[in-house]
Amino acid sequence: TQVGNNGDTLFQKRFGSTYDDHRFYNLIKTSDTSFVFGGNCYSDSSKRFGCKLYFVNSFGDSLTSQFIGDTNRYHYYTGFITRLSDGGFLGTGQYTDSNSVDGDILIIRMDSSGNFLWKNTFGGVKFELGYSSIETPDKGFLTLGWTRSFGFGSSTNRDMILVKWDSVGNKLWHRTYGSIEFDGGTGITATSDGNYLLAGYQGVPVGEIRCWIMKVDAAGNTLWSQTYDNGYGELWWARERFDGSIVAVGSTDD
């Protein structure tokens, strides 16, 4: 959908087919006249979820598209797509089997045309999920999400997890943050001093979750951590403003 200055709808375009289930969460401007949006797509032919990118012009006309899926029994759930410094793309999400009894953090590397270059996964004996990733100055990546296998993660609880990969997707290290409660991370952004903001939620013993922001350095060491007692809530993204303050967005039941 394109809207004008007053919010009026200028045009709407639809993408997909009768049978394919599309779930797109990202819109990336690649030039003055072109855009990329992507996310998950269920392929009726392969019976698998995979990573889907659409390349469109400023009128919403489809220029080309790419679908990346598994040939076996696994799904690629890529809820987050980010553009990289070389013009390529990185998809972040979960690699899970068709019976949903195993799930790992997934990253997929694509070139500027959306062609598949490589993928990698990281996980333990229980479920993990990656929500977002960011490119680091060394051309590697940091991925934020949650884990049930590491830290205080269990069948009933989660920990926030941060995973560091090198430029070709090899896992270098991971850090977990949280307690025996229900914790998780969603959005990772960089700050002007070379550190990172992690937005998410932290569980408390009464069975609720609180809005949570952490600041960590490039090695994942905690610089500070702050929760906001507003009854029940979570943060999705936190970003540094020009004056060094932080603005965050999320949801609350309070």
SEPA-915901 format. One line per field, with one value per residue: residue number from 1; x negated, y negated, z negated of N, C-alpha, C in turn; residue in one letter. Coordinates in Angstrom, 3 decimals. Each point is the difference from the previous one (the first is absolute). Layout:
N
resi: [NUM ...];
n.X: [X ...];
n.Y: [Y ...];
n.Z: [Z ...];
ca.X: [X ...];
ca.Y: [Y ...];
ca.Z: [Z ...];
c.X: [X ...];
c.Y: [Y ...];
c.Z: [Z ...];
resn: [A ...];
***
This chain:
254
resi: [1 2 3 4 5 6 7 8 9 10 11 12 13 14 15 16 17 18 19 20 21 22 23 24 25 26 27 28 29 30 31 32 33 34 35 36 37 38 39 40 41 42 43 44 45 46 47 48 49 50 51 52 53 54 55 56 57 58 59 60 61 62 63 64 65 66 67 68 69 70 71 72 73 74 75 76 77 78 79 80 81 82 83 84 85 86 87 88 89 90 91 92 93 94 95 96 97 98 99 100 101 102 103 104 105 106 107 108 109 110 111 112 113 114 115 116 117 118 119 120 121 122 123 124 125 126 127 128 129 130 131 132 133 134 135 136 137 138 139 140 141 142 143 144 145 146 147 148 149 150 151 152 153 154 155 156 157 158 159 160 161 162 163 164 165 166 167 168 169 170 171 172 173 174 175 176 177 178 179 180 181 182 183 184 185 186 187 188 189 190 191 192 193 194 195 196 197 198 199 200 201 202 203 204 205 206 207 208 209 210 211 212 213 214 215 216 217 218 219 220 221 222 223 224 225 226 227 228 229 230 231 232 233 234 235 236 237 238 239 240 241 242 243 244 245 246 247 248 249 250 251 252 253 254];
n.X: [-0.839 0.303 -0.403 0.854 -0.279 1.244 -0.752 0.325 0.753 -1.231 -0.528 0.513 -0.986 0.372 -0.595 -0.307 0.379 0.873 -1.108 -0.800 -0.492 0.210 -1.120 0.201 -1.202 -0.638 -0.260 -0.815 -0.392 -0.112 0.913 -0.090 -0.193 -0.677 0.683 -0.311 0.885 -0.050 -0.006 1.096 -0.157 1.244 -0.825 1.063 -0.981 -0.781 1.151 -0.761 -0.253 -0.187 -1.182 0.798 -0.578 0.640 -0.372 0.319 0.694 -0.119 0.453 -0.884 -0.526 0.276 -1.266 -0.184 -0.158 -0.274 -0.027 -0.309 -0.007 0.386 -0.835 -0.271 -0.019 -0.907 0.433 -0.030 0.046 0.075 0.282 -1.332 0.025 -1.321 -0.231 -0.993 -1.214 -0.037 1.186 -0.600 0.555 0.473 0.440 0.861 -0.089 0.755 -0.818 1.153 0.164 0.526 -0.522 -0.811 -0.908 -0.522 -0.624 -0.744 -0.878 0.548 -1.103 0.469 -1.086 0.373 -0.169 -0.430 -0.013 -0.349 -1.107 0.265 -0.690 0.548 0.097 0.365 -0.138 0.673 -0.216 0.815 0.280 0.216 1.028 -0.430 -0.035 -0.334 0.019 -1.231 -0.636 -1.281 -0.441 -1.137 -0.828 -0.152 1.186 -0.076 0.657 0.931 0.445 1.172 0.275 0.545 -0.301 0.288 -1.124 -0.225 -1.011 1.010 -0.191 1.280 0.679 -0.123 -1.312 -0.232 -1.129 -0.326 -0.216 -1.327 0.016 -1.310 0.103 -0.851 -0.785 -0.359 0.470 -1.293 0.553 -0.219 1.136 0.497 0.896 0.301 1.218 0.138 1.097 0.563 0.250 1.023 -1.207 -0.196 -0.648 0.232 -0.232 -0.994 -0.536 -0.739 -0.977 -0.069 -0.007 0.599 0.988 0.825 1.205 0.395 1.050 0.829 0.029 0.269 -0.040 1.083 -0.286 0.718 -0.859 -0.461 0.022 -1.218 0.255 -0.915 -0.971 -0.906 -1.145 -0.560 -1.227 -1.027 -0.437 1.087 -0.995 0.702 0.429 1.254 0.924 1.142 0.830 1.225 0.335 0.569 -0.126 0.119 -1.220 -0.257 -1.282 0.247 -0.088 -1.297 0.074 -1.268 0.321 0.097 0.780 0.001 1.185 0.954 0.511 1.066 0.344 1.206 0.378 1.200 0.282 -0.867];
n.Y: [1.185 -0.945 -0.869 -1.012 -1.304 0.128 1.050 -0.701 1.047 0.127 1.128 1.161 0.818 1.104 0.854 0.989 1.194 0.792 0.705 -0.948 0.294 -1.301 -0.191 -1.261 -0.263 0.018 -1.308 0.210 -1.257 0.417 -0.832 -1.079 1.048 0.616 1.100 0.527 0.968 0.499 1.316 0.555 1.108 0.472 0.907 -0.120 -0.278 -0.688 -0.619 -1.059 -0.536 -1.117 -0.487 -1.072 -0.428 -1.170 -0.211 -1.228 -0.675 -1.303 0.697 0.766 -0.259 1.281 -0.156 0.590 1.279 0.326 1.320 0.080 1.277 0.845 0.903 -0.040 0.278 -0.934 -0.893 -1.017 -0.374 -0.920 -0.304 -0.022 -1.046 -0.003 -1.229 0.535 -0.266 1.258 -0.352 1.026 1.165 -0.160 1.249 -0.304 1.138 1.006 0.998 0.473 1.161 0.823 0.722 -1.055 0.976 -0.773 -1.010 -0.515 -0.867 -0.783 -0.020 -0.791 0.220 -1.165 0.054 -1.023 1.141 0.293 0.247 1.254 -0.392 -0.125 1.004 -0.356 0.945 -0.318 1.070 0.333 0.671 -1.286 -0.813 -0.586 -1.328 -0.415 -1.176 -0.425 -0.571 -0.254 -0.694 0.608 -0.875 1.210 -0.443 0.252 0.782 -0.727 1.088 -0.599 0.730 1.221 0.597 1.266 -0.026 -1.315 -0.284 -0.789 0.154 0.300 1.109 -0.676 -0.217 -1.290 -0.108 -1.278 0.056 -0.193 0.137 0.248 -0.445 0.722 -0.508 1.244 -0.489 0.043 0.790 -1.197 -0.534 0.317 -0.899 0.365 -0.520 -0.121 0.647 0.581 -1.268 -0.634 0.116 -1.113 0.054 -1.220 -1.281 0.071 -1.066 -0.717 -0.352 -1.306 0.595 0.663 -0.296 0.779 -0.352 0.714 0.111 0.126 1.110 -0.293 1.281 0.016 0.274 -1.110 0.361 -1.238 -0.862 -0.547 -1.241 0.346 -0.829 0.525 -0.436 0.520 0.430 -0.146 0.275 -0.768 -0.720 0.211 -1.120 0.170 0.143 -0.204 0.267 0.076 -0.297 0.472 0.996 -0.118 0.177 -0.351 -0.115 -0.608 -1.322 -0.242 -1.316 -0.229 -1.115 -1.097 -0.192 1.280 -0.604 0.719 0.411 0.523 1.103 0.257 0.838 -0.281 0.774 -0.914];
n.Z: [0.000 0.887 -0.919 0.116 0.108 0.411 0.368 1.100 0.272 0.513 -0.478 0.349 -0.356 0.602 -0.836 0.820 -0.374 0.553 0.160 0.450 -1.195 0.224 -0.682 0.357 -0.523 1.158 0.017 1.031 -0.140 1.252 0.481 0.767 0.754 -0.950 -0.298 -1.173 0.059 -1.211 -0.096 -0.529 0.674 -0.044 0.449 0.782 0.855 -0.846 -0.355 0.268 -1.190 0.682 0.319 0.019 1.123 -0.060 1.221 -0.421 0.943 0.200 1.027 -0.658 1.200 0.065 -0.371 -1.178 -0.232 -1.250 0.111 -1.290 0.288 -0.926 0.469 -1.310 -1.296 0.277 -0.894 0.849 -1.267 0.949 -1.255 0.059 0.850 0.106 0.477 0.692 -0.457 0.440 -0.546 -0.627 -0.348 -1.242 0.057 -0.966 -0.675 0.436 -0.257 0.484 -0.604 0.888 -0.995 0.176 0.090 0.949 -0.593 0.959 -0.505 0.921 0.762 0.967 0.708 0.544 1.322 0.740 0.676 -1.257 0.718 -0.274 -1.089 -1.213 -0.842 -1.237 -0.908 -1.093 -0.765 -1.000 -1.103 -0.349 -0.113 1.126 -0.077 1.226 -0.633 -0.249 1.022 -0.256 1.046 -0.309 -0.574 -0.567 0.443 -1.298 -0.867 -0.590 -0.599 -0.172 -1.088 -0.033 -1.155 0.245 0.737 -0.025 -0.850 -0.353 1.309 0.144 -0.259 -1.142 0.093 0.214 0.704 -0.161 1.317 0.006 1.326 -0.039 1.266 0.726 0.941 -0.260 -1.145 -0.287 -0.904 -0.561 -0.463 -1.186 -0.351 -1.237 -0.112 -1.307 -0.363 -1.038 0.315 0.545 0.603 0.697 1.166 0.475 -0.331 0.901 -0.582 0.839 -0.849 -0.172 -1.184 0.975 -0.832 -0.738 0.451 -1.041 0.772 -1.042 -0.714 -1.262 -0.329 -0.746 -1.274 0.136 0.946 -0.207 1.008 -0.036 0.418 0.916 -0.388 0.807 -0.528 1.107 -0.275 0.830 -1.227 -0.090 -0.532 -1.103 0.578 0.323 -0.940 0.662 -1.007 0.532 -1.259 1.080 -0.855 1.316 0.457 1.240 0.260 1.162 -0.100 -0.152 0.186 0.244 -0.675 0.727 -1.088 0.410 -0.027 -0.535 1.132 -0.591 0.641 -0.453 -0.964 -0.495 -1.038 -0.442];
ca.X: [0.839 -0.675 0.898 -0.457 -0.387 1.127 0.404 0.916 -0.528 -0.270 0.229 -0.260 -0.366 -0.024 -1.035 0.226 0.948 1.140 -0.379 -1.181 0.258 -1.057 -0.029 -1.119 -0.157 -1.112 -0.012 -1.325 -0.208 -1.308 -0.358 1.111 1.114 0.188 0.150 0.024 0.660 -0.187 0.439 0.286 0.956 0.253 0.074 0.927 -0.647 -0.954 0.608 -0.960 -0.217 -1.325 -0.273 0.472 -0.282 0.563 -0.610 1.061 -0.311 0.719 1.431 0.430 -0.056 -1.006 -1.092 -0.435 0.163 -0.846 0.452 -1.052 0.610 -0.715 0.468 0.344 1.213 -0.163 0.537 -0.755 0.838 -0.872 0.845 -0.738 -0.947 -0.755 -0.922 -1.384 -0.801 -0.349 1.225 0.684 1.018 -0.100 1.270 -0.127 1.217 -0.069 -0.108 0.756 0.477 1.414 0.820 -0.215 -0.584 -1.358 -0.142 -1.271 -0.183 -0.360 -0.342 -0.153 -0.715 0.373 -0.671 0.850 1.143 0.778 -0.447 -0.510 -1.441 -0.226 0.804 -0.531 0.941 -0.586 0.988 -0.279 0.943 1.357 0.282 -0.571 0.544 -0.634 0.956 -0.599 -1.457 -0.632 -1.365 -0.995 -1.079 -0.891 0.807 0.746 1.384 0.535 1.408 0.683 1.208 0.186 -0.442 0.448 -1.044 -1.203 0.254 1.091 1.067 0.522 1.241 1.022 -0.553 -0.905 -0.996 -0.451 -1.270 -0.696 -0.930 -0.943 -0.444 -0.966 0.540 0.520 1.023 -0.475 0.309 -1.188 0.342 1.350 0.214 1.400 0.328 1.298 0.090 0.804 1.318 0.292 -0.727 -0.287 -0.429 0.662 -0.676 -1.361 -0.426 -1.327 -0.088 -1.089 -1.265 -0.448 0.684 1.264 1.192 0.812 1.359 0.699 0.866 -0.572 1.026 -0.043 0.555 1.464 0.480 0.161 -1.227 -0.224 -0.800 -1.408 -1.048 -1.379 -1.072 -1.135 -1.100 -0.146 -0.235 1.187 -0.023 1.061 -0.396 1.084 1.249 1.090 1.371 0.999 1.090 1.266 1.045 -0.303 -0.363 -1.236 -0.506 -0.426 -1.178 -0.522 -0.956 -0.655 0.295 -1.180 -0.550 -0.438 1.115 0.497 1.436 0.319 1.392 0.373 1.409 0.286 1.380 0.320];
ca.Y: [-1.185 -1.296 -1.049 -1.348 -0.799 -0.072 1.352 0.558 1.128 -0.291 1.265 1.236 1.133 1.281 0.912 1.377 0.788 0.500 1.007 -0.354 -0.780 -1.002 -0.791 -0.912 -0.925 -0.918 -0.779 -0.599 -0.873 0.286 -1.168 -0.952 0.542 1.439 0.468 1.447 0.442 1.437 0.694 1.420 0.403 1.444 0.480 1.119 1.073 0.724 0.189 -0.510 -1.430 -0.434 -1.440 -0.571 -1.405 -0.635 -1.247 -0.763 -1.393 -0.946 0.132 1.287 1.063 1.007 0.105 1.391 0.555 1.152 0.876 0.884 0.983 1.249 1.100 1.130 -0.162 -1.163 -1.299 -1.216 -1.126 -1.175 -1.141 -1.256 -0.141 -1.249 -0.209 -0.049 -1.077 0.297 0.031 1.266 0.071 1.060 0.385 0.529 0.640 1.318 1.188 0.971 1.152 -0.075 0.396 -1.021 0.573 -0.518 -1.287 -0.680 -1.320 0.104 -1.161 0.305 -1.074 -0.133 -1.090 -1.164 0.435 0.956 1.373 0.666 0.189 1.018 -0.080 0.694 0.119 0.239 0.377 1.118 1.108 -0.554 -0.997 -1.341 -0.814 -1.287 -1.040 -1.036 0.029 -1.231 0.171 -0.600 -0.632 0.991 0.660 1.106 -0.289 0.310 0.388 -0.042 0.811 0.682 1.395 0.921 1.005 -0.540 -0.886 0.488 0.498 1.329 0.287 -0.958 -1.346 -0.435 -1.029 -0.768 0.500 -0.782 0.882 -0.674 0.781 -0.700 -0.491 1.106 0.711 0.886 -0.520 -0.280 0.113 -0.415 -0.439 0.012 -0.997 0.242 0.750 1.209 -0.416 0.009 -1.143 0.097 -1.193 -0.197 -0.894 -0.432 -1.175 -0.500 -1.345 -0.779 0.323 1.329 1.026 0.443 0.041 1.206 -0.200 1.257 0.132 0.748 0.576 -0.209 1.191 0.069 0.549 -1.037 -0.437 -1.432 -0.610 0.171 -0.478 0.199 -0.481 0.908 -0.364 0.841 1.375 0.479 -0.305 -0.918 -1.325 -0.281 0.704 -0.738 0.434 -1.031 0.680 -0.565 1.023 1.125 -0.592 0.393 -0.947 0.611 -0.689 -1.169 -0.680 -1.182 -1.252 -0.818 -0.577 1.082 0.626 1.216 0.144 1.421 0.289 1.359 0.182 0.156 0.299 -0.836];
ca.Z: [0.000 -0.039 -0.471 0.231 -1.160 -0.931 -0.360 0.996 0.755 1.401 0.690 -0.724 0.834 -0.711 0.482 -0.408 0.786 -0.759 -0.975 -0.781 -1.203 -0.122 -1.229 0.201 -1.109 0.255 1.232 0.089 1.149 0.583 0.812 0.056 0.784 -0.197 -1.370 -0.226 -1.224 -0.139 -1.202 0.169 1.028 0.064 1.373 0.132 0.755 -0.845 -1.326 -0.973 -0.127 0.393 0.039 1.258 0.252 1.184 0.447 0.649 0.280 -0.854 0.263 -0.532 1.003 -0.306 0.957 -0.087 -1.344 -0.310 -1.081 -0.495 -0.878 -0.249 0.845 -0.849 -0.799 -0.870 0.379 -0.269 -0.411 -0.027 -0.299 0.061 1.094 -0.059 1.101 -0.455 0.563 1.388 0.784 -0.190 -1.044 -0.997 -0.603 -1.363 -0.457 -0.636 0.845 -0.781 0.744 0.352 -1.151 -1.034 -1.215 -0.113 0.671 -0.252 0.580 1.412 0.824 1.424 0.709 1.396 0.693 0.241 0.808 -0.779 0.208 -1.198 -0.113 -1.029 -1.211 -1.154 -1.111 -1.313 -0.997 -0.883 0.027 -0.016 1.028 0.063 1.082 0.220 0.391 0.837 0.123 0.436 0.491 -0.880 0.776 0.590 1.033 -0.585 -0.344 -1.314 0.063 -1.292 -0.049 -1.277 -0.045 -1.044 -0.191 -0.616 -1.135 -0.846 0.847 -0.305 0.711 -0.415 -0.096 1.054 -0.240 1.150 0.523 1.007 0.717 0.903 1.146 0.842 1.260 0.811 -0.747 -1.056 -1.325 -0.789 -1.412 -0.365 -1.368 -0.437 -1.005 -0.606 -1.250 0.154 0.468 1.434 0.542 1.428 0.713 1.290 0.927 -0.290 0.756 -0.376 -0.560 0.579 -0.665 0.404 -0.772 0.563 -0.830 0.129 -0.509 -0.203 -1.158 -1.113 -0.853 -1.451 -0.655 -0.039 1.260 1.003 0.639 -0.048 1.060 -0.365 0.891 -0.428 0.858 -0.074 0.880 1.184 -0.432 -0.687 -1.427 -0.398 -0.477 -0.944 0.246 -0.623 0.255 -0.237 -0.701 0.451 -0.078 0.892 1.285 0.666 0.986 1.252 0.529 -0.708 0.877 -0.533 0.685 0.307 -1.229 -0.872 -0.698 0.643 0.188 0.161 0.336 -0.357 -0.319 -1.419 -0.392 -1.145];
c.X: [-0.880 1.019 -0.630 -0.323 1.092 0.495 0.980 -0.681 -0.166 0.151 -0.285 -0.337 -0.031 -1.017 0.287 0.984 1.111 -0.438 -1.174 0.362 -1.177 0.138 -1.245 -0.023 -1.026 0.174 -1.296 -0.087 -1.410 -0.484 1.184 1.233 0.248 -0.018 -0.088 0.828 -0.064 0.477 0.189 0.989 0.142 0.175 0.916 -0.645 -0.937 0.557 -0.940 0.089 -1.430 -0.109 0.387 -0.353 0.710 -0.752 1.046 -0.487 0.882 1.500 0.549 0.010 -1.138 -1.035 -0.527 0.246 -0.912 0.624 -1.136 0.621 -0.837 0.598 0.397 1.262 -0.028 0.598 -1.010 1.010 -0.902 0.864 -0.691 -1.007 -0.722 -0.937 -1.400 -0.789 -0.393 1.218 0.758 0.970 -0.299 1.387 -0.243 1.312 -0.252 -0.007 0.658 0.491 1.514 0.917 -0.143 -0.458 -1.447 -0.076 -1.288 0.037 -0.550 -0.440 -0.228 -0.643 0.383 -0.788 1.003 1.217 0.873 -0.392 -0.626 -1.518 -0.335 1.011 -0.762 1.041 -0.774 1.120 -0.456 1.068 1.447 0.100 -0.801 0.648 -0.759 1.015 -0.609 -1.512 -0.494 -1.403 -0.957 -1.156 -0.968 0.676 0.616 1.398 0.256 1.487 0.569 1.262 0.205 -0.394 0.677 -1.091 -1.181 0.359 1.012 1.164 0.395 1.279 1.088 -0.499 -0.922 -1.041 -0.174 -1.343 -0.519 -1.057 -0.865 -0.463 -1.110 0.634 0.555 0.909 -0.485 0.312 -1.269 0.270 1.474 0.024 1.490 0.176 1.386 -0.108 0.807 1.412 0.054 -0.597 -0.220 -0.404 0.654 -0.831 -1.385 -0.351 -1.351 0.115 -1.267 -1.361 -0.493 0.602 1.377 1.105 0.776 1.358 0.682 0.888 -0.686 1.121 -0.220 0.747 1.517 0.589 0.244 -1.348 -0.046 -0.758 -1.455 -0.890 -1.348 -0.925 -1.198 -1.100 -0.117 -0.274 1.187 0.007 1.049 -0.594 1.044 1.257 1.111 1.344 0.954 1.259 1.326 1.110 -0.346 -0.338 -1.296 -0.388 -0.477 -1.266 -0.371 -1.069 -0.566 0.372 -1.285 -0.649 -0.459 1.094 0.551 1.519 0.283 1.482 0.304 1.478 0.159 1.463 0.447 0.798];
c.Y: [-1.244 -1.058 -1.361 -0.717 -0.071 1.373 0.630 1.137 -0.378 1.250 1.149 1.088 1.256 0.924 1.396 0.683 0.497 0.862 -0.398 -0.944 -0.949 -0.750 -0.881 -1.068 -1.099 -0.690 -0.803 -0.834 0.224 -1.113 -0.951 0.589 1.490 0.364 1.526 0.249 1.519 0.531 1.473 0.215 1.505 0.395 1.210 1.176 0.823 0.332 -0.452 -1.521 -0.316 -1.510 -0.534 -1.482 -0.435 -1.300 -0.755 -1.414 -0.906 0.012 1.337 1.126 0.960 0.071 1.427 0.477 1.199 0.779 0.932 0.949 1.252 1.102 1.224 -0.310 -1.244 -1.266 -1.098 -1.100 -1.226 -1.243 -1.335 0.047 -1.332 -0.082 -0.222 -1.049 0.251 0.068 1.304 -0.059 1.151 0.239 0.654 0.642 1.323 1.091 1.125 1.141 -0.081 0.385 -0.953 0.602 -0.449 -1.305 -0.678 -1.410 0.164 -1.358 0.489 -1.198 0.041 -1.129 -1.117 0.317 1.009 1.443 0.549 0.139 1.075 -0.185 0.655 -0.020 0.180 0.328 1.181 1.063 -0.472 -1.109 -1.281 -0.744 -1.316 -1.019 -1.016 0.141 -1.363 0.331 -0.754 -0.573 0.977 0.828 1.304 -0.460 0.321 0.288 0.064 0.843 0.591 1.468 0.746 1.013 -0.489 -0.972 0.607 0.535 1.422 0.211 -1.013 -1.439 -0.290 -0.953 -0.812 0.553 -0.932 0.896 -0.837 0.968 -0.767 -0.318 1.096 0.915 1.013 -0.619 -0.163 0.132 -0.327 -0.391 0.106 -1.001 0.332 0.794 1.259 -0.327 0.012 -1.255 0.184 -1.326 -0.086 -0.852 -0.403 -1.173 -0.470 -1.393 -0.676 0.304 1.410 1.133 0.285 -0.053 1.271 -0.278 1.347 -0.028 0.873 0.488 -0.327 1.153 0.102 0.491 -1.030 -0.295 -1.520 -0.459 -0.049 -0.577 0.301 -0.717 0.902 -0.519 1.007 1.457 0.577 -0.233 -1.055 -1.307 -0.549 0.728 -0.711 0.619 -1.103 0.677 -0.650 1.052 1.216 -0.596 0.539 -1.085 0.752 -0.638 -1.150 -0.621 -1.240 -1.221 -0.824 -0.562 1.051 0.634 1.146 -0.081 1.474 0.158 1.458 0.090 0.203 0.353 -0.876 -1.219];
c.Z: [0.000 -0.396 0.269 -1.285 -1.052 -0.428 0.964 0.756 1.463 0.855 -0.952 1.008 -0.867 0.658 -0.528 0.918 -0.911 -1.172 -0.894 -1.136 -0.218 -1.319 0.043 -1.078 0.274 1.339 0.028 1.262 0.526 0.920 -0.023 0.667 -0.232 -1.476 -0.006 -1.247 -0.070 -1.326 0.282 1.132 -0.032 1.456 0.074 0.719 -0.885 -1.377 -1.113 -0.068 0.399 -0.032 1.378 0.057 1.273 0.270 0.807 0.308 -0.852 0.242 -0.508 1.004 -0.328 1.120 0.067 -1.420 -0.157 -1.151 -0.373 -1.005 -0.121 0.863 -0.811 -0.808 -0.869 0.600 -0.310 -0.352 -0.146 -0.207 0.155 1.135 -0.170 1.201 -0.539 0.778 1.451 0.911 -0.096 -1.163 -0.954 -0.577 -1.350 -0.411 -0.690 1.063 -0.770 0.873 0.159 -1.149 -1.176 -1.327 -0.184 0.763 -0.415 0.572 1.421 0.537 1.421 0.676 1.475 0.643 0.298 0.871 -0.720 0.224 -1.280 0.073 -1.017 -1.125 -1.138 -1.096 -1.302 -0.974 -0.816 0.125 -0.040 1.044 -0.204 1.161 0.083 0.481 0.954 -0.005 0.448 0.485 -0.913 0.827 0.653 1.088 -0.490 -0.386 -1.473 0.149 -1.408 0.055 -1.367 0.126 -1.139 -0.364 -0.824 -1.118 -0.940 0.823 -0.353 0.798 -0.317 -0.053 1.184 -0.574 1.282 0.447 1.082 0.621 0.929 1.070 0.723 1.352 0.902 -0.808 -1.009 -1.361 -0.811 -1.492 -0.192 -1.466 -0.314 -1.129 -0.555 -1.277 0.263 0.474 1.538 0.629 1.499 0.588 1.358 0.948 -0.461 0.913 -0.525 -0.596 0.519 -0.621 0.306 -0.791 0.594 -1.050 0.321 -0.627 -0.147 -1.218 -1.040 -0.901 -1.467 -0.662 -0.009 1.315 1.079 0.659 -0.007 1.239 -0.445 1.089 -0.640 0.967 -0.209 0.909 1.135 -0.338 -0.760 -1.491 -0.337 -0.527 -0.964 0.443 -0.757 0.378 -0.414 -0.520 0.374 0.013 0.830 1.360 0.543 0.993 1.234 0.548 -0.912 0.887 -0.692 0.842 0.163 -1.249 -1.002 -0.819 0.850 0.119 0.286 0.283 -0.330 -0.257 -1.499 -0.198 -1.158 0.476];
resn: [T Q V G N N G D T L F Q K R F G S T Y D D H R F Y N L I K T S D T S F V F G G N C Y S D S S K R F G C K L Y F V N S F G D S L T S Q F I G D T N R Y H Y Y T G F I T R L S D G G F L G T G Q Y T D S N S V D G D I L I I R M D S S G N F L W K N T F G G V K F E L G Y S S I E T P D K G F L T L G W T R S F G F G S S T N R D M I L V K W D S V G N K L W H R T Y G S I E F D G G T G I T A T S D G N Y L L A G Y Q G V P V G E I R C W I M K V D A A G N T L W S Q T Y D N G Y G E L W W A R E R F D G S I V A V G S T D D];
***
